Amino acid sequence: MIEANSGTAVEDFVVFDADGKAWSVEVKNTVCITEAHRKQAMEQAKKRKLPWMLASKITGTPFWLVQRQGHKAAVWEAGCSTS
């Protein structure tokens, strides 16, 4: 299940991973990945009492920098499947 939102007052959406854990997700499509983006993701997740995730599109590539609470940052490729 995905709950979609937009704006800066709340996260862009909430998703459930394969283990059923809900995540507050903020998405950025920007040239610069900033600490302010991460802070926004963290603050929005705190309001919902959920772990945070920040997905930042790496301009000009099919890749995303994904930062998640409790995990090391990772680069994900658009269109790839984990199954």
C-alpha positions as semicolon CSV with decimal commas, in nm:
position;residue;x (nm);y (nm);z (nm)
1;M;0,000;0,000;0,000
2;I;0,123;0,348;-0,083
3;E;-0,017;0,670;0,058
4;A;0,085;0,958;-0,170
5;N;0,121;1,322;-0,063
6;S;0,307;1,628;-0,185
7;G;0,447;1,951;-0,046
8;T;0,678;2,021;0,244
9;A;0,447;1,971;0,545
10;V;0,439;1,591;0,508
11;E;0,641;1,322;0,333
12;D;0,581;1,247;-0,035
13;F;0,447;0,901;0,046
14;V;0,440;0,616;0,296
15;V;0,531;0,267;0,174
16;F;0,552;-0,078;0,325
17;D;0,860;-0,288;0,253
18;A;0,858;-0,666;0,193
19;D;0,867;-0,725;0,569
20;G;0,559;-0,506;0,623
21;K;0,756;-0,218;0,781
22;A;0,616;0,128;0,698
23;W;0,855;0,404;0,582
24;S;0,804;0,779;0,553
25;V;0,958;0,862;0,214
26;E;1,075;1,199;0,086
27;V;1,172;1,219;-0,283
28;K;1,401;1,480;-0,438
29;N;1,481;1,541;-0,805
30;T;1,762;1,790;-0,777
31;V;2,116;1,865;-0,889
32;C;2,239;1,898;-0,527
33;I;2,168;1,656;-0,247
34;T;2,171;1,865;0,069
35;E;2,160;1,816;0,444
36;A;1,838;2,020;0,441
37;H;1,670;1,744;0,236
38;R;1,774;1,482;0,490
39;K;1,659;1,702;0,778
40;Q;1,319;1,748;0,608
41;A;1,281;1,371;0,565
42;M;1,374;1,308;0,928
43;E;1,137;1,573;1,067
44;Q;0,843;1,455;0,859
45;A;0,898;1,092;0,962
46;K;0,922;1,191;1,327
47;K;0,573;1,347;1,308
48;R;0,433;1,013;1,187
49;K;0,651;0,810;1,425
50;L;0,794;0,617;1,129
51;P;1,150;0,554;1,011
52;W;1,260;0,794;0,738
53;M;1,382;0,737;0,383
54;L;1,520;0,998;0,143
55;A;1,537;0,906;-0,227
56;S;1,736;1,157;-0,435
57;K;1,743;1,123;-0,816
58;I;2,097;1,156;-0,949
59;T;2,054;1,399;-1,239
60;G;2,131;1,262;-1,586
61;T;2,142;0,898;-1,474
62;P;1,899;0,615;-1,399
63;F;2,032;0,609;-1,041
64;W;1,897;0,721;-0,704
65;L;2,088;0,785;-0,382
66;V;1,874;0,625;-0,111
67;Q;1,933;0,713;0,252
68;R;1,733;0,523;0,517
69;Q;1,719;0,538;0,891
70;G;1,934;0,258;1,034
71;H;2,093;0,169;0,697
72;K;2,400;0,276;0,502
73;A;2,331;0,500;0,203
74;A;2,292;0,302;-0,119
75;V;2,263;0,369;-0,490
76;W;1,958;0,211;-0,653
77;E;1,908;0,184;-1,030
78;A;1,566;0,273;-1,168
79;G;1,388;-0,021;-1,325
80;C;1,581;-0,290;-1,136
81;S;1,396;-0,557;-0,945
82;T;1,509;-0,721;-0,622
83;S;1,323;-1,043;-0,700
